[in-house]
Amino acid sequence: MANGSWTTQARCVLPSSSAVNWASLLMGAGPTEHGYTEWDSKVPEIPSITKTSYGLFPGIFSVIRDQKKQAKTAIVYSWSGIGYLFEKEAVNIIVSGNDKDDFCTDTTVAIIKREKPYFTFLHLDEPDGTGHSIGHRTLAYYKQLELVDQRIGKIVKAVNDAGIADETVILVTADHGGKGRGHGVNRLMKCRSRGLSQALAFVKTTN
């Protein structure tokens, strides 16, 4: 954090729900534009205002593919719902981790070292699962955050080991906030994205 930019005041879109928020992060637009409105949306509940040749609202992967035809991209995700929110035909490497965060992390480490993609997206489920099953801001929740921190450390090390640290931007974000065992009900804690499931995106500044 000492060498980067950060905030504890970031807000997600509403409704504060997983597929809605991840779609907004991957697509750079809100639900009134991309059309995903439910927790487990697999297709837009309302028509997207535009679509690419891949049949979905424009996302980061199709933008990269259109602008940098030869750029290699990768996505590794723990929650299967992510698989409905990006243009698969525009991505070179796709790995579904079946709710196994350590597998997702280790797989991403291997991809970074071997392939050095131009853009990599990693989704981790925790601490979302613990927040919902035990509670946010509990000892178990904070323990999961420690594990998330260790996983992020592995990714940072992989970027350094691959020799691309000086040309890589790493972004860490959450999809939404939480209170008790839920997301909250139209409260600020609900839309402050301080906690739940995490994503890391890596962008090489040269290709």
ZIUR-V30352 format. One record per residue. N is the residue number from 0. RES is the residue in three letters. PHI is phi in degrees with one decimal (none if undefined). Layout:
# ZIUR-V30352
n res phi
N RES PHI
N RES PHI
This chain:
# ZIUR-V30352
n res phi
0 MET none
1 ALA -64.6
2 ASN -107.6
3 GLY -136.4
4 SER -111.5
5 TRP -154.4
6 THR -151.6
7 THR -106.5
8 GLN -113.3
9 ALA -62.7
10 ARG -122.6
11 CYS -89.9
12 VAL -78.6
13 LEU -115.0
14 PRO -69.1
15 SER -79.1
16 SER -150.7
17 SER -53.9
18 ALA -61.9
19 VAL -60.0
20 ASN -73.4
21 TRP -67.0
22 ALA -60.4
23 SER -65.1
24 LEU -68.7
25 LEU -74.5
26 MET -104.8
27 GLY 67.6
28 ALA -153.0
29 GLY -90.4
30 PRO -64.0
31 THR -69.7
32 GLU -96.9
33 HIS -82.3
34 GLY 95.9
35 TYR -82.5
36 THR -130.7
37 GLU -118.6
38 TRP -55.2
39 ASP -116.5
40 SER -54.2
41 LYS -108.6
42 VAL -139.3
43 PRO -62.5
44 GLU -74.8
45 ILE -119.5
46 PRO -59.5
47 SER -62.2
48 ILE -72.0
49 THR -156.4
50 LYS -137.7
51 THR -90.4
52 SER -66.5
53 TYR -85.3
54 GLY 89.4
55 LEU -125.8
56 PHE -59.0
57 PRO -55.9
58 GLY -125.0
59 ILE -58.9
60 PHE -72.1
61 SER -72.0
62 VAL -63.5
63 ILE -63.1
64 ARG -61.8
65 ASP -68.8
66 GLN -90.9
67 LYS -134.2
68 LYS -57.2
69 GLN -95.3
70 ALA -66.9
71 LYS -92.1
72 THR -126.7
73 ALA -146.8
74 ILE -139.1
75 VAL -128.0
76 TYR -139.0
77 SER -82.7
78 TRP -84.2
79 SER -62.3
80 GLY -61.4
81 ILE -61.3
82 GLY -62.8
83 TYR -97.3
84 LEU -114.5
85 PHE -145.2
86 GLU -85.4
87 LYS -59.2
88 GLU -67.6
89 ALA -94.0
90 VAL -112.3
91 ASN -79.7
92 ILE -125.4
93 ILE -128.2
94 VAL -133.0
95 SER -96.3
96 GLY -96.3
97 ASN 52.0
98 ASP 64.6
99 LYS -112.1
100 ASP -64.9
101 ASP -66.2
102 PHE -60.5
103 CYS -60.9
104 THR -64.9
105 ASP -64.4
106 THR -64.8
107 THR -64.8
108 VAL -56.3
109 ALA -64.2
110 ILE -64.4
111 ILE -60.7
112 LYS -67.9
113 ARG -83.5
114 GLU -104.3
115 LYS 48.8
116 PRO -61.9
117 TYR -68.1
118 PHE -139.7
119 THR -130.1
120 PHE -118.9
121 LEU -120.2
122 HIS -109.7
123 LEU -117.7
124 ASP -75.7
125 GLU -78.4
126 PRO -91.0
127 ASP -58.4
128 GLY -59.6
129 THR -69.3
130 GLY -60.0
131 HIS -81.0
132 SER -85.3
133 ILE -115.1
134 GLY 136.5
135 HIS -74.0
136 ARG 60.4
137 THR -101.5
138 LEU -61.1
139 ALA -64.5
140 TYR -64.4
141 TYR -67.6
142 LYS -63.5
143 GLN -64.0
144 LEU -63.2
145 GLU -62.9
146 LEU -67.4
147 VAL -60.7
148 ASP -60.6
149 GLN -64.6
150 ARG -66.5
151 ILE -61.7
152 GLY -58.7
153 LYS -63.8
154 ILE -68.1
155 VAL -60.2
156 LYS -62.9
157 ALA -62.4
158 VAL -61.4
159 ASN -66.5
160 ASP -62.8
161 ALA -76.6
162 GLY 76.2
163 ILE -119.5
164 ALA -61.2
165 ASP -72.5
166 GLU -120.8
167 THR -126.4
168 VAL -106.9
169 ILE -111.6
170 LEU -116.2
171 VAL -116.9
172 THR -147.9
173 ALA -115.2
174 ASP -83.4
175 HIS -169.6
176 GLY -96.8
177 GLY -166.8
178 LYS -148.2
179 GLY 62.3
180 ARG -107.4
181 GLY -125.9
182 HIS -91.1
183 GLY 91.2
184 VAL -124.0
185 ASN 50.2
186 ARG -122.7
187 LEU -57.7
188 MET -60.4
189 LYS -66.9
190 CYS -105.8
191 ARG -83.4
192 SER -88.6
193 ARG -93.8
194 GLY -136.4
195 LEU -32.8
196 SER -65.8
197 GLN -111.1
198 ALA -138.6
199 LEU -120.8
200 ALA -122.2
201 PHE -123.5
202 VAL -123.8
203 LYS -76.8
204 THR -82.8
205 THR -130.6
206 ASN -134.9
